[in-house]
């Protein structure tokens, strides 16, 4: 049964991940035996409302047509050309100045072929461009593998290496324009997102296990398991009930947030959902609220007060838990969730808040991971009750776990205040201030672990256990690691969490390998350089057209850095990759650099405002840069790096990758392409 439960949970996780990558075009394929050795393979696509793809016509100086390429033919021979199942809709396009055919809703493309051997295989690729009335998404590809048996039966056509579709929301929609020529892409944009999601999921799992060690939850594990083992008509029945109990716990944590997110998506569409999460990630109001919430959670863990559910709600749920069957089991799980809220509430809030910085599926996936880790012991101990004997007894150590979690909440909560501080340029939480708070917080945590600091609900510590001693050693070692950061050490392991180096006033090191202050004599005449900076003393620009003109005048390629103040991976790239001497040397000598911050809230001069086709006016620097990145480079993720030639054409691009050697090759490749 446990294997089956794990299989279901894994399947749910994979489904969420796949759905999150589905865009506005969904491809499929099928195979049909016509007669004798003649077959037909059908490629079908379903399109979301208002979107269309172009027909099979090869347009010169026009849109990207739908194109099928047959990469490998084994034991088969194509008969004629691929054909569409119906005629396209025709219209004269004023922008392209030609008649164009396109398909809406759904369309099938059919290719007939002859089987020449007992078994055959076709590997094919379709390339298409998805457009609506306001804009187009960069061309995408989808790969198919079709296998055929010559006995009149056919294996199901399977698709592989599918690329995720880019979602174009109302806010970032662009005018219908011919897309740029194909460029060399070094790495997919989805790498950064997938790595960030996995990191968030792992963190959620760790929080789930940590929640089990709180005083509200830990004592309930043996009591709950014993109840199931005794109340069932047989041990197998008791185990089944315990598994269902765990699944109900998962559902109670995951379904509410999933329902809220799905309602916003259904009622408002992807644009509304994306806007909500973008607002949560970058606007000062939610970030300051999150910071305050984290501090309140920490105070609760320290023992200042308890965050509890209303007693009437807990009592009502407990009364219904006495019923037999699955209804009673559900209310037992609900009672656990409500009763343990004073301990799990802060942790659940932390998990949800951190996950809102990602895609709209991230909160659902991370909450699924958290609740699975939280509910897992109830099922495991029901299957192996002998393990209960090895569990430590409840005691004062449980409150110590809460206090330690409180210290961690304080440290993590600073990140939200830091994001708002950087995006709005308040200047209240510079790097050395941030580090000073962390040093104090973790020093106090180390003293607490050593028993030198005691809070109201703590038991007397007569001696320090070996475990507490080791945790104290780890904590103080971390403090020692932080201290050099006060004097300019890069602290690469924490690069994604700390404010950027340019916010630090005092630095002992002045070489490029650490982080020098930009040359103010050069930066003074550069637009937006009064509040934006490049790392490691690099000189550059913060407005694309200005940078491109300068790059033309000095005969160098333009290095475009799509970045953001709240982008953790951007800071990691700057500290761990850009700091490499060879990377710095190439950037300084061979490139003109422009950093486009897509989340900066500074309102620019009215002459730089952009009016969208729908009449919306973009006034903020971040929104203008975000719009430009999507229109010009079809990029909607950070970090992303693009090398641009003298005429503004994209030569090569790259996403998040901490491999220094491959980054050096990317930079050298950009210079080579520029010189051709």
MOTATA-V194158 format. One record per backbone hydrogen bond with DSSP energy under -1.0 kcal/mol. NH is the residue of the N-H (numbers start at 0). CO is the residue of the C=O. If there is no record, write none. Layout:
NH CO
NH CO
//
This chain:
4 0
5 1
6 2
7 3
8 4
9 5
10 6
11 7
12 8
13 9
14 10
15 11
16 12
17 13
18 14
19 15
20 17
25 45
27 43
29 41
31 39
33 37
34 37
37 34
38 112
39 31
40 110
41 29
42 108
43 27
44 106
45 25
46 104
47 23
50 47
51 130
52 102
54 100
65 54
66 126
68 124
70 122
71 122
73 120
76 113
78 111
82 109
84 107
88 101
90 99
92 97
96 92
97 92
99 90
101 88
102 52
105 103
106 44
108 42
109 82
110 40
112 38
113 76
114 36
115 74
116 74
119 147
120 73
121 145
122 71
123 143
124 68
125 141
126 66
127 139
130 51
131 134
136 129
139 127
141 125
143 123
144 157
145 121
147 119
149 117
157 144
159 142
162 140
164 20
183 650
185 652
190 187
193 189
194 190
195 191
196 192
197 193
198 194
199 195
200 196
201 197
202 198
203 199
204 200
205 201
206 202
207 203
208 204
209 205
210 206
212 209
213 210
216 213
217 213
219 216
220 217
223 219
224 220
225 221
226 222
227 223
228 224
229 225
230 226
231 227
237 233
238 234
239 235
240 236
241 237
242 238
243 239
244 240
245 241
246 242
247 243
248 244
249 245
250 246
251 247
252 248
253 249
254 250
257 253
258 254
259 255
260 256
261 257
262 258
263 259
264 260
265 261
266 262
267 263
268 264
272 268
273 269
274 270
275 271
276 272
277 273
278 274
279 275
280 276
281 277
282 278
286 282
287 283
288 284
289 285
290 286
291 287
292 288
293 289
294 290
295 291
296 292
297 293
298 294
299 295
300 296
301 297
303 298
313 309
314 310
315 311
316 312
317 313
318 314
319 315
321 318
322 319
328 324
329 325
330 326
331 327
332 328
333 329
334 330
335 331
336 332
337 333
338 334
339 335
340 337
342 339
343 339
344 340
347 343
348 344
349 345
350 346
351 347
352 348
353 349
354 350
355 351
357 354
361 358
364 360
365 361
366 362
367 363
368 364
369 365
370 366
371 367
372 368
373 369
374 370
375 371
379 375
380 376
382 378
383 379
386 383
387 384
388 385
389 386
390 387
397 394
399 395
400 396
401 397
402 398
403 399
404 400
405 401
406 402
407 403
408 404
409 405
410 406
411 407
412 408
413 409
414 411
416 412
417 413
418 414
419 415
420 416
421 417
422 418
423 419
425 420
433 429
434 430
435 431
436 432
437 433
438 434
439 435
440 436
441 437
442 438
443 439
444 440
445 441
446 442
447 443
448 444
449 445
450 447
451 446
457 454
468 464
469 465
470 466
471 467
472 468
473 469
474 470
475 471
476 472
477 473
478 474
479 475
480 476
481 477
482 478
484 481
485 482
486 483
487 484
488 483
493 490
494 491
496 493
497 493
502 499
503 500
507 486
513 510
522 518
523 519
525 522
528 525
530 527
531 527
536 515
537 534
540 592
546 542
547 543
548 544
549 545
550 546
551 547
552 548
553 549
555 550
557 643
558 591
559 641
560 593
561 639
562 595
566 563
570 566
571 567
572 568
573 569
574 570
575 571
576 572
577 572
579 576
583 579
584 580
585 581
586 582
587 583
588 584
589 585
591 556
593 558
594 540
595 560
597 562
600 422
603 618
607 604
608 605
609 617
611 615
614 611
617 609
620 601
621 599
623 619
624 620
625 621
626 622
627 623
628 624
629 625
630 626
631 627
632 628
634 628
639 561
640 653
641 559
642 651
643 557
644 648
647 644
650 642
651 642
652 183
653 640
662 658
663 659
664 660
665 661
666 662
667 663
668 664
669 665
670 666
671 667
672 668
673 669
674 670
//
